[in-house]
Amino acid sequence: MQNIFVGNLALSTSEQTLRTLFEAFGRVLSVSVVKDRDTTAARGFAFIEMSSGAEAQAAIKALNGTLIDGRQVNVNEARPKKIDSNTVHQRMRRHRDHKY
């Protein structure tokens, strides 16, 4: 299983469009277009989970730099989200100071 990051997407790009494009390279397990928590508007990037690393690498190689819905997209292997200690402490402070 391999997770792929797709960036610089048009805000109108749908999960179905991405699924169709990536299925040409193998089995797609999930597609998630990231949306703003408050407005639910697309944020211009997505994550695709494919069943095989070889299929994912083929998709990355073929689709990186191509046009999807009029935008030249960046397609690469997704990296784990980094959380620095300042972020953790800020979240803890906000939680501690919240008035219930």
N, C-alpha and C positions, 0 to 999 in steps of 0.2 A: 504494500500500500504506500502511495506517495502523494504528498500534498503539494499543489502548485499555486503560486501567486500570479494573478493577472492584474496588471496595473494600467492606468491611463485609459480606462474604459469610458465610453460615452455614458452619460447618466441614463440613457434610454436602453442600454443593453440589458437584455433579460437573461434569466437563468436558463431558459430553454434554448436561446441562441448559443450560449456557451456550451451547454450540454451537447448540442448537435455538432458543433465544431470539434469538441474534444473526443466525442465518440468515434470519430473517423480514425482515431489512433488507439482505441482500446476501450475497455469497460470503465465507465465513469460511475463512481460510487456516490458522489454528492457534488452539488454545485451550490455555492453560497455567495450571492452578491451582497456585499456589506452595505448596510443602510444606517443612516443617522438615527440614533436612539430617540431623539425628540421629534424630528420631522418625518421620519421614515423615508426620506429621499435617499437615493443611491449615492454612495460616496466616491464612486469611480474606480473601485477595485473589487476583486472577487477571489475566492479560493475554490479550487477544483481538487477533488480527491479521486485518484485513479487506483485501480486494483493492482497494477504492476509498475515497478520502477522503470522497466524498459519501455513500456507504453508511455509513461509520463515523460521520460527523456525524449522520446520521439516527438511527442506533442510540443514540448518546450522548444526543441530545435526547429520544428516546422512553423510554429505560430509566433515565436518571438519576433517582433518588428513588423508584423503584418497589420493590415487594416481590418478592424472590426467596427462596424457601424460608423465608419468614417474617421476613426481614431487609430493612430499607430500605437499598438499595445506593447507592454513589456510583460514577458512571460518567463518566469523562473521558478526554481524550486523554492517552496515556502520555507522560511527560517522560523525557528521558535521565537515567540515574543519574548523580548528581554524586559525584565522588570528590575529597575535599579532600586537601591535601598531608600533613596529619597522619596520615590513614588509610594513605596510601602508605608513609610513613616507619615507622609501626607494623608494617605487614606486612613491610617489609624487615628491620626489627630482629628480629622473631620468626623470620624465615627464617635470618638470620645467626646467631642465638643457639641455634638448634635443634641438639640433639645427635644426630648420625647414628650 
